[in-house]
């Protein structure tokens, strides 16, 4: 499946609300971040705390061209927590960190504009 990052692209096919609810998007706080040179595209390894129900999870995120790892510590970001883990190079990415493409195609992280409890679900 190829995702179209073009803001002028038409919307995706309609889905039922029940389909949307199957995608579990939660907020977590970045507790560790480092460059991940083994990835094919400039990426960071993230460890994100999603609160007591989910705990800490790892993510390989293609955000190294825009974000400094040290500046991400303590920042709340959104991720899909119910996809199967994926092998990304030498690491297992347990969650899909989400964001939007800017005008140059670089990922801008999706995060709340006010603090919310870790593990809060998007609705």
C-alpha positions in Angstrom: 0.0 0.0 0.0 1.4 3.4 -1.0 0.3 6.5 1.0 -0.2 9.7 -1.0 1.3 12.6 1.0 0.2 15.2 -1.6 -2.2 17.6 0.1 -4.1 18.0 -3.2 -4.8 14.3 -3.4 -8.5 13.3 -3.2 -9.7 11.8 0.1 -9.4 8.1 0.7 -12.5 5.8 0.3 -15.1 6.2 2.9 -15.0 3.8 5.9 -17.4 3.0 8.7 -17.0 4.6 12.1 -16.3 1.0 13.4 -13.3 0.8 11.1 -11.9 4.0 12.5 -12.3 2.7 16.0 -10.2 -0.3 15.2 -7.1 2.0 14.8 -5.9 2.7 18.4 -4.1 6.0 18.4 -2.7 7.0 21.7 -0.6 9.8 23.2 2.7 9.0 24.9 5.7 10.9 26.2 9.1 10.3 24.5 11.5 9.0 27.2 14.5 8.2 25.0 15.5 9.2 21.5 18.6 8.5 19.4 19.8 8.5 15.8 19.2 5.2 14.0 21.8 5.1 11.2 20.9 1.5 10.3 17.6 2.6 8.8 17.3 3.2 5.1 15.9 6.7 5.5 17.0 9.2 8.2 15.3 7.9 11.3 15.3 8.1 15.1 14.8 5.3 17.6 12.2 6.4 20.1 11.1 4.9 23.4 7.6 6.2 24.3 5.7 5.9 27.6 2.0 5.3 26.9 1.1 5.0 30.6 0.3 2.0 32.8 -2.1 0.2 30.6 0.3 0.0 27.6 3.7 0.8 29.1 6.8 1.8 27.1 7.0 1.0 23.4 9.7 1.5 20.7 9.3 3.2 17.4 11.6 3.8 14.4 10.4 7.2 13.0 11.6 8.9 9.8 12.0 12.2 11.5 15.8 12.6 11.8 16.0 15.5 9.2 13.6 17.6 11.2 14.1 16.7 14.9 17.0 16.6 17.3 16.8 13.5 19.5 17.5 15.5 22.8 14.7 18.0 22.0 12.1 15.2 21.8 12.6 14.0 25.4 9.5 14.8 27.4 7.5 15.7 24.3 4.1 14.1 23.9 3.4 12.5 20.5 0.8 10.3 18.9 1.2 6.7 17.7 -0.8 3.8 16.5 -0.4 1.2 19.2 -2.3 -1.8 17.8 -0.4 -2.6 14.6 1.8 -5.7 14.6 5.5 -5.0 15.5 7.7 -4.5 12.4 11.4 -5.3 12.0 13.1 -2.1 10.9 16.8 -2.8 10.4 18.1 -4.3 13.6 15.2 -3.1 15.8 11.6 -4.0 16.4 9.3 -1.0 16.0 6.3 -1.7 18.2 4.2 1.4 17.4 3.7 3.6 14.4 4.6 7.2 15.3 2.3 9.5 13.2 2.7 12.9 11.7 2.0 14.9 8.5 4.2 15.8 5.6 5.3 19.4 5.3 5.7 21.2 2.0 9.1 19.5 1.5 7.8 16.0 2.4 9.4 15.8 5.8 7.3 14.4 8.7 6.0 16.8 11.3 5.0 15.0 14.4 1.3 14.9 15.5 0.9 16.0 19.2 -1.6 17.7 21.4 -1.4 21.4 22.0 -2.0 20.9 25.8 -0.7 18.1 28.0 -2.9 15.0 28.3 -2.5 11.8 30.3 -0.2 9.3 28.7 -2.3 6.5 27.1 -5.1 8.9 26.1 -6.9 7.6 23.0 -7.8 9.7 20.0 -11.5 9.9 19.4 
